[in-house]
Structure formats: structure tokens, C-alpha cells
Amino acid sequence: MRALFVLITAAVAAGFVPQGASDPARRVTGEPHVIPVKKAAPERSDELMALIDTARHQTDALVVLAGGATKMSEAKQRDLLAMFDALGTLAQERRIAVGDGGTKAGIMEAAGLARRASGRAFPLIGVTPAREIPPAGQTAIDPNHSVVVAVDDAALPKGEPGWGSETATMYWLFGRIADGRPSVAVVANGGAITLKEIDANIEAGRPIILIEGSGRAADAVITLTRGTMPADGDVALMQNAAREQKLNRRPELFRVVSISRGAAGLLEALRAALGAAPASK
């Protein structure tokens, strides 16, 4: 009985509707439910395992978001963030879950706004270091996420920033949700941690959509795979880091979409990467 209670509690808090749940469960909104987990053993969290089960029951594909919107002009930031309206459109066509970093910034906030505008049509799962969000930290979580998984890394020295300490748990979780079904990553902008996330997606064999013109990590990997030298100094430095990590080792996984193509361009790329939706039972 306890396992069933945990499953239903986590599912409703996340905005999911378990099989047999009443319609009022669909109207549950509010702040995201926060699930605390230990980095060393996330599988020991009953809530997290319930979340995985519910996500797999309620969805059939996963979209992973990585990156940010740092060091971009205001106009380019607007163009980039508007691209993520594609998530709401895609959710009208098939049962997707979306995973990201969960904080109220950049593409994560844009994903939250897309979810809100779509009438909460898809679950949005954030994974972030517990050290950086309240009550331990000052970084706000995005209010339009379904659930935020707060990862506690006990091995992290006191006073050291937690960013990046959640990456292994994040991709373990996304791997469990996506196991045996279509998934795709979207990478826009981003820094050194984003390069590590690209590496994790490559290791998973996951198709990766790179947003050209968003700068930094995304453009660094694009220019690396094309064998060109970027004019921007930050991109050039990141290209060197991407080369050292051999992020061009699976070029067949990459698809490039220009920021100028907007939400329509991203939607087209997402459809191509995920393939046709399964037939309704």
C-alpha cells in the first residue's frame, strides 16, 4: 500500500494523472513538487522511482533540454526563448515528457512558460543541485515545472558551488524514463557544464538538436563538426574544450537548426528526431 500511495502522491504533485485517477487530479497546480535525492543512490528514493514509473506510463517520448541564454543580445534571447513554444505544439501531437535543469532562467524558464501556455499539456521535470536552490541556496526554481529533483552530493566540499554535481543523476533519471523509447536533446548556448551534458547525450546515443546562432557551447560543437574556426573568442575556447572531450565522435547524432527558423524550425527537427507517435491503443 505504501508504494501505491507514494506513486499517486508523486504523480499528482508532478501534474501527471495515474491510471484510474479522477478528473480533479488534472487540475492540481501550484509550486513544483520537490523530490530530494542522494547522488550516491537515487534509486533508493521511493518518490523518484514512482516518478519514473508514472512518467513512463503517461508519456512515450522524452525531450531533454541543455544550455542557457548567457552572453546573448536581448533580441537573440527573445528569438531563442520563443523557439521553445514548439514544446506545447508537440505535446498536442504526442505524449512527451520534457527534462531540464529546473531553475527559473533561460531555456528552462521558457520551457515552463510553454508548458503553462499549453495548459500543462506535458510533464516538465527539472533536476538541480540541492545546494543551489532554497532553502540551502538562492537560485529560484521555475514555478511552471511539474517536479524538481534536488540532488544532494555529500562528497561536494562545503562552500563549493553545486552546479554540475547533478549531471550524473540527471542523465541516469532521463535514461530510465527514455529506456526503449524515442528521445532527443536540444542544446542552445551553454557553457562548460553543457559540454558535459552533450557528452552524456552522446553516450546515450540520443539525437541532439544544436541551435545555431545561440552562441557558446552549441555553436562550438557546430563549428567543431564542420571543421571551421569560430570568430567569437568564447566559442573558440569552447571549441577547444569540445575537441578535447571528442564531442565530434558521433556526428550522425547532430542536427543543426538555425535560431532564425524559430519555433517552426525546432518543431520540425523534434518531429524528425522522435519519429511517428505510437498508434493509440
C-alpha positions in Angstrom: 0.0 0.0 0.0 2.8 2.4 0.8 4.3 2.0 -2.7 0.9 2.8 -4.3 0.5 5.9 -2.0 3.9 7.2 -3.0 3.2 6.6 -6.7 -0.1 8.5 -6.5 1.3 11.3 -4.4 4.3 11.9 -6.6 2.2 11.7 -9.8 -0.4 14.2 -8.7 2.2 16.6 -7.4 4.0 16.3 -10.7 0.9 17.1 -12.7 0.6 13.5 -14.0 -2.6 11.6 -13.9 -2.2 7.9 -12.9 -4.4 5.4 -14.5 -7.8 5.5 -12.8 -7.3 8.9 -11.2 -10.3 11.2 -11.0 -10.5 14.3 -13.2 -9.8 16.7 -10.4 -6.3 15.4 -10.3 -5.8 17.1 -13.7 -6.4 20.4 -12.1 -3.7 20.2 -9.5 -1.3 23.1 -9.9 0.9 25.3 -7.8 4.6 25.2 -6.9 6.5 22.2 -8.3 6.8 19.2 -6.0 10.5 18.9 -4.9 11.9 15.4 -4.6 15.2 15.3 -2.6 17.6 12.5 -3.6 21.1 11.4 -2.7 23.5 11.5 -5.6 25.2 8.3 -4.4 21.9 6.2 -4.6 19.0 7.9 -6.3 17.3 4.6 -6.8 16.7 4.4 -3.0 14.1 7.3 -3.3 10.6 5.8 -3.4 9.3 9.1 -4.7 11.9 9.2 -7.6 11.2 5.7 -8.6 7.4 6.4 -8.5 8.1 9.4 -10.7 9.9 7.3 -13.3 7.1 4.7 -13.3 4.4 7.4 -13.7 6.4 9.3 -16.5 6.8 6.1 -18.4 3.1 5.3 -18.0 1.9 8.7 -19.0 4.3 9.5 -21.9 6.0 7.8 -24.8 8.9 10.1 -25.7 11.4 12.4 -23.9 12.8 15.8 -24.9 15.9 16.8 -22.9 16.9 20.5 -22.8 20.5 21.7 -22.1 22.2 25.0 -22.2 21.1 28.6 -21.4 20.9 32.1 -22.9 24.0 33.7 -21.5 26.0 36.4 -23.3 23.3 36.8 -26.0 21.8 40.1 -27.2 18.3 40.8 -26.0 17.0 40.3 -29.5 18.6 36.9 -29.8 17.5 35.9 -26.4 13.9 36.6 -27.4 14.3 34.7 -30.6 15.8 31.7 -28.8 13.3 31.5 -26.0 10.4 31.8 -28.4 11.6 28.7 -30.1 10.5 26.6 -27.2 6.9 27.3 -27.9 7.4 24.2 -30.1 7.1 22.1 -27.0 3.5 23.0 -26.5 2.6 22.2 -30.1 4.5 18.9 -30.0 2.6 17.9 -26.8 -0.7 18.3 -28.8 0.6 15.6 -31.2 2.1 13.1 -28.9 2.7 12.2 -25.2 6.0 13.8 -24.4 7.9 14.4 -21.2 10.5 17.2 -21.0 13.5 17.2 -18.8 15.9 20.1 -17.9 17.7 21.9 -15.1 14.5 23.1 -13.4 15.5 26.7 -12.5 13.9 30.0 -13.4 16.3 31.0 -16.1 16.9 30.9 -19.8 15.5 27.9 -21.8 14.3 26.3 -18.6 12.0 29.2 -17.8 11.0 29.2 -21.5 10.0 25.6 -21.2 8.0 26.3 -18.2 6.1 29.2 -19.9 5.5 26.9 -22.9 4.0 24.3 -20.5 1.8 26.9 -18.9 0.6 28.2 -22.2 -0.2 24.7 -23.4 -2.5 24.1 -20.4 0.1 21.9 -18.7 0.0 19.5 -21.6 3.3 17.8 -20.8 5.2 16.9 -17.6 8.3 19.1 -17.1 10.9 17.5 -14.9 13.8 19.6 -13.6 17.0 18.2 -12.0 19.1 20.6 -10.0 21.7 20.6 -7.2 20.0 20.8 -3.8 22.8 23.2 -2.6 21.8 25.9 -5.1 18.0 26.1 -4.5 16.0 27.1 -1.4 16.3 26.5 1.4 20.0 25.9 1.0 20.7 28.2 -1.9 19.3 31.4 -3.6 18.5 30.2 -7.1 14.8 30.1 -7.7 13.2 27.0 -9.2 10.8 27.6 -12.1 7.2 27.7 -10.9 5.8 26.1 -14.1 7.7 22.8 -13.7 5.8 19.7 -12.7 8.5 18.5 -10.3 12.1 19.3 -9.4 14.6 16.7 -8.3 17.0 18.2 -5.8 20.3 16.3 -5.9 22.4 16.2 -2.7 26.1 15.4 -3.4 27.5 14.5 0.0 31.0 14.4 -1.4 31.0 18.0 -2.6 33.2 20.2 -0.3 31.5 22.7 1.8 31.2 26.1 0.2 31.9 24.8 -3.3 29.2 25.6 -6.0 26.9 22.7 -6.7 26.4 23.3 -10.4 27.3 20.2 -12.4 27.2 17.9 -9.4 23.7 16.9 -10.5 24.6 16.0 -14.1 25.2 12.2 -13.5 21.9 11.9 -11.6 20.1 13.9 -14.2 21.1 11.6 -17.1 20.6 8.5 -15.0 17.0 9.7 -14.5 16.4 10.7 -18.1 17.9 7.4 -19.2 15.4 5.5 -17.0 12.5 7.5 -18.4 13.6 7.2 -22.0 14.6 3.5 -21.9 13.3 1.7 -25.0 11.6 4.7 -26.4 12.4 7.8 -28.6 14.3 10.7 -27.0 16.0 13.8 -28.3 18.2 16.5 -26.8 18.0 20.2 -27.6 21.2 22.2 -26.9 21.2 26.0 -27.0 24.1 28.3 -25.9 25.5 26.9 -22.6 28.9 26.7 -21.0 31.3 24.0 -19.7 28.6 22.1 -18.0 26.6 22.0 -21.2 29.5 20.4 -22.9 29.4 17.6 -20.3 25.7 17.2 -20.9 26.3 16.9 -24.7 28.8 14.2 -23.8 26.2 12.4 -21.7 23.7 12.6 -24.6 26.2 11.2 -27.0 27.0 8.3 -24.6 23.2 7.6 -24.5 23.1 7.6 -28.3 20.5 10.3 -28.2 19.9 12.5 -31.2 20.9 16.1 -30.5 19.5 19.3 -32.0 22.0 22.1 -31.9 20.6 25.7 -32.1 22.9 27.6 -34.5 23.4 31.2 -33.6 22.7 30.7 -29.9 26.4 31.0 -29.1 28.9 29.4 -26.8 28.7 25.6 -26.3 26.1 24.9 -29.1 28.0 26.9 -31.7 31.3 25.5 -30.5 30.1 21.9 -31.3 28.6 23.0 -34.6 31.8 24.6 -35.8 33.9 21.6 -34.5 31.8 19.1 -36.5 32.1 21.4 -39.6 35.8 21.9 -39.2 35.5 25.6 -39.1 37.1 28.2 -36.8 34.6 30.5 -35.0 35.2 34.2 -35.0 33.9 34.6 -31.4 36.6 34.2 -28.8 34.3 32.4 -26.2 33.1 30.0 -28.9 36.7 29.3 -30.0 37.7 28.5 -26.4 34.7 26.2 -26.0 35.5 24.5 -29.4 38.9 23.6 -27.9 37.2 22.1 -24.9 34.7 20.3 -27.1 37.6 18.9 -29.2 39.4 17.6 -26.0 36.2 15.8 -25.0 35.8 14.4 -28.5 32.3 15.7 -28.9 32.5 15.3 -32.6 32.9 11.5 -32.3 29.2 10.8 -33.3 28.4 13.5 -35.9 25.5 11.4 -37.1 23.6 12.3 -33.9 23.7 16.0 -34.6 21.0 18.1 -36.4 21.5 21.8 -36.7 18.6 24.3 -36.6 19.3 28.0 -37.1 17.9 30.3 -34.4 16.3 32.3 -37.3 13.9 29.4 -38.0 12.0 29.9 -34.8 9.5 27.5 -33.2 8.5 26.1 -36.6 12.1 25.0 -37.3 12.6 23.4 -33.8 9.2 21.6 -34.1 10.2 20.2 -37.5 13.5 18.9 -36.1 11.8 17.4 -33.0 9.3 15.6 -35.1 12.1 14.2 -37.3 14.2 13.0 -34.4 11.3 11.4 -32.5 9.5 9.8 -35.4 5.9 9.0 -35.6 3.8 8.7 -32.5 2.7 5.2 -31.5 -0.7 4.2 -32.6 -3.4 4.7 -30.0 -4.5 1.6 -28.2 
